[in-house]
Amino acid sequence: MSIRFGMIGGGVMGEAILSRLIKEKMYSPETVLVSEPSSDRREELAQRYQIEVTDSNRKVMQSASEVLLLAVKPQVLPRIEADWDGAKENIEHLPLLISILAGIPILRLEAGLDPLPVVRVMPNTNATVGASMSAIAPGSRLRTEQLTLAKTILSTIGQVVEVSESAMDAVTGVSGSGPAYVALLIESLADGGVSAGLPRSIAQQLAIQTVLGTATLLQEEQIHPAQLKDRVTSPGGTTIAGVAELEASGFRSAIIKAVQAAQARSAELGH
Ligand SMILES: NC(=O)c1ccc[n+]([C@@H]2O[C@H](COP(=O)([O-])OP(=O)(O)OC[C@H]3O[C@@H](n4cnc5c(N)ncnc54)[C@H](OP(=O)(O)O)[C@@H]3O)[C@@H](O)[C@H]2O)c1
């Protein structure tokens, strides 16, 4: 069977996307080819997903008819561009290039992997459990049906929003880096529980489920977070005492500044 989906770089994020595509039956294993330099990793992926693997990026570039997913670290891009220069003469198809490389602009991808149509994506680490928040920015050569295809692929690992490329640094500040902020929140909530006398495992379970449940409630009821906060703060009660302490400690402005700092750092790295 011919290869429809090619992936370059079989690391953490690549596997997260690949596993969902196969599980959701978007691509059957015999239509997938993955290139990866580590032989142990190749063997692992081949066994786990019953797919074909190779150490040749050129082979993937020349075989994939529909989609080429670029899932290497950004610093590896020059090597991928060199491989493309060697491969492009013998290419019969023009697959959609989906790049998840943080900080690499569409212009650079369109120049280095000319003439492929490009879409730039910023997923987050929650992709490994199918709960990613991915932002997608279309390149200038993308056809409408290719944008739809990219969104369908990304929807297998979670939610997708389309943004203009200029918003990518802001997206990085919120949803790209966001899992780390939420992990800090959970950790400190659990630490608070331990300092209040709870066993660590119980405190952690309480903290995780509280964050998960709150996010689910906000998403399902589609209410403003302030409404939820008002709902659980009774006059003179426990919750308003906690909220007052968070306000006095600058909790909200700390999070706002964290997003701005991550956005600024993302912009810095991209230039
Ligand atoms: N992880 C995240 O949460 C996250 C979020 C948003 C965006 N991203 C982006 O996703 C991309 C991949 O990140 P990751 O976390 O999945 O990294 P990773 O686990 O290190 O995966 C990269 C893979 O590429 C392989 N590789 C290295 N050189 C190669 C080459 N010349 N040709 C083909 N494959 C090569 C690596 O193999 P070796 O290990 O053998 O070198 C590794 O398996 C990055 O560009 C990152 O910016 C990641």
The ligand as a Gaussian input file, in Angstrom:
#p B3LYP/6-31G(d) Opt

LIG

0 1
 N        7.001000      18.369000      23.756000
 C        6.136000      19.390000      23.763000
 O        5.371000      19.606000      24.717000
 C        6.050000      20.319000      22.587000
 C        5.061000      21.323000      22.556000
 C        4.972000      22.156000      21.433000
 C        5.862000      21.982000      20.374000
 N        6.806000      21.009000      20.437000
 C        7.738000      20.864000      19.316000
 O        7.724000      19.535000      18.887000
 C        8.985000      19.214000      18.321000
 C        9.421000      17.868000      18.858000
 O        9.520000      17.949000      20.269000
 P        9.586000      16.649000      21.168000
 O        9.332000      17.079000      22.553000
 O        8.764000      15.550000      20.550000
 O       11.159000      16.309000      20.990000
 P       11.874000      14.893000      20.959000
 O       11.166000      13.924000      21.853000
 O       13.345000      15.134000      21.186000
 O       11.644000      14.405000      19.457000
 C       12.443000      14.771000      18.376000
 C       12.781000      13.489000      17.623000
 O       13.473000      13.843000      16.415000
 C       14.534000      12.915000      16.244000
 N       15.589000      13.476000      15.364000
 C       16.743000      14.121000      15.707000
 N       17.439000      14.451000      14.606000
 C       16.726000      14.004000      13.536000
 C       16.919000      14.043000      12.125000
 N       17.993000      14.634000      11.560000
 N       15.990000      13.487000      11.320000
 C       14.871000      12.907000      11.849000
 N       14.632000      12.840000      13.177000
 C       15.546000      13.390000      14.014000
 C       15.031000      12.689000      17.651000
 O       15.811000      11.511000      17.691000
 P       17.004000      11.388000      18.774000
 O       16.347000      11.481000      20.115000
 O       17.595000      10.060000      18.479000
 O       17.931000      12.555000      18.513000
 C       13.722000      12.565000      18.417000
 O       13.210000      11.256000      18.383000
 C        9.940000      20.344000      18.700000
 O       10.237000      21.114000      17.554000
 C        9.180000      21.166000      19.689000
 O        9.445000      22.550000      19.536000
 C        6.918000      20.163000      21.505000

